[in-house]
Amino acid sequence: MSSSIRHILFPYDFSAQASQVAPFVRTFAEGFKARITLLSVVPPLFELAPADLGPPIGDDPTEWTRALRTRLEHALLDEFGDLSVACAVEAGDPALRIARFAKEHAVDLIMMPTHGLGLFRTLLVGSTISKVLLDAACPVWTAAHTETQRAGALPRTVLCAIDGSSSTPTLLRSAATFTTDVGAALTLLHVVDPITDWPSLPRERALQESVRQEAKAKVESLRREANIDAPLRLAVGDVVQAVTEEARQEAADLVIVGRGSITEPFGRFRTHLFGIVQHSPCPVLSV
């Protein structure tokens, strides 16, 4: 993630969930002095529900695109009326179009809810979000997976979950840059796999502690390599549960997670990314 966010892409399907993300988009745009692009995608006609194809538009994709652009240009005027906002409409697979648009138009950040039930029922749904999270070349901000969102302020408390892979120093520097830019406090978290089902036994407990200390030494070395001075916490257990519970206990405003390779020995967070997004009590920024 670069040191500045200049272009924010906001995929929008006119759903209540997407509309609740708008205040966050505005806050980020104001904080980083960024421009916004509202993007809506007309999915393939065979994926649309019969009600979506009702009059007066009919089944002509060109008419759909034209009508949608008009509607998009009038959407969120109260929220974004005084900001630099562009509108774009595309047709095709939503996840593919979102990721491709972001790459082709130098988008620095994609901001979206984890689900939506708006005009196009396939635009902001779980499968689309998961594809965008894995395929987008830029960072992706996702709202908390709840029906209602908290006030859209810039985060003040940030939890960065690190997995100890070779991409950890890059993630640490990105998290440090972001928290510095927004004036937030940064805490680091590393989750160690449990190695025993009998932690009450002294021998098993000692073995788990040995593994924990080895993991701590590794991530401390990576932290020094990245030249990041932030408190580090270690947890033992399930990755998704540990990250979301730590975020809840810390009252974190944002969780930052990397999207590194799943083939690396310690590259586990990519495999748990959508689980963290679904269960986090706060928004998640995946970089």
C-alpha positions, 0 to 999 in steps of 0.5 A, a space after each residue: 500500500 502506497 503512502 497516499 490514497 488518491 483514488 478510491 473505488 466504491 462498487 455500489 449496488 444501491 443496497 442499504 449495506 452499500 449506502 452505509 459504507 458511503 460515510 466511510 468512503 467520504 471520510 477516507 476521501 476527505 482524509 487523504 484528499 482522494 477522488 472517488 469513482 462509483 462503479 456499478 456492474 450489470 451482470 450477465 442477463 441470465 444471472 438477473 432475476 425476472 424482477 430486475 428485467 422488468 419495464 421500462 428497460 427491457 432486456 437490452 444491455 445497452 439500455 440497462 447501462 444507460 439507465 444505470 449510469 443516470 441513476 448512479 449519477 444521482 445516487 449519494 448526492 447528499 453524501 458526496 455532493 461536494 467531493 470529486 466523484 466520477 461514475 462508471 458502469 460496466 457489464 460482465 462478471 462483477 468481481 472480474 470487472 471490479 478488479 480489472 477496473 481498479 487495475 486499469 484506472 490506478 485505483 489505490 483503494 477499493 471500499 465495499 461492504 461484505 454483502 448487499 441485496 441491491 438492484 443487481 443481486 450478484 454485485 455485492 455478495 459473498 462470492 464476489 467479495 471473496 474474489 475481489 479480495 483475492 484478485 485485486 491488485 490494490 488494498 481492499 477495505 471491507 465493512 464489518 459484516 453486520 446489518 448496521 455500521 458504526 460511524 464512518 470515522 478514520 480509525 484510531 486503533 488499528 490491529 495488524 495481524 502478521 503471519 511470519 511469512 516473507 511478506 511480513 516486513 512489507 505488510 508492517 511498513 504498509 500498516 505503519 504508513 497507514 496508521 501514521 497517515 491517519 494518526 492511529 495507534 498500531 498493535 501487532 498480532 501473531 497467531 501460533 498454531 496449537 500443537 497439542 490437545 492436552 495443554 494442561 500436561 506440563 510436558 505438552 505445555 512446555 512444548 507449546 511454549 517452546 513453539 511460541 517463543 520460536 515464533 516470537 523470535 521470528 516475528 520480532 526479527 521481521 519487525 526489526 527488519 521492517 524498522 517498526 516500533 509497535 507492541 507485539 502480541 502473541 496468541 495460540 489457537 485458531 487464526 480467525 477466532 484469535 484475530 477477531 477476539 483480539 480486535 474485540 478486546 482492543 476495541 479496534 477500529 480497523 484490522 489490517 491483514 496481508 494477502 500473501 501467498 498461501 504456498 509459504 510455510 507461514 502464509 496462513 492469513 490468506 487462507 483465513 482472510 474471508 473468515 476474518 472479514 466475516 467475523 471481525 467486529 470492525 472493518 478490515 483492510 487487506 493489503 
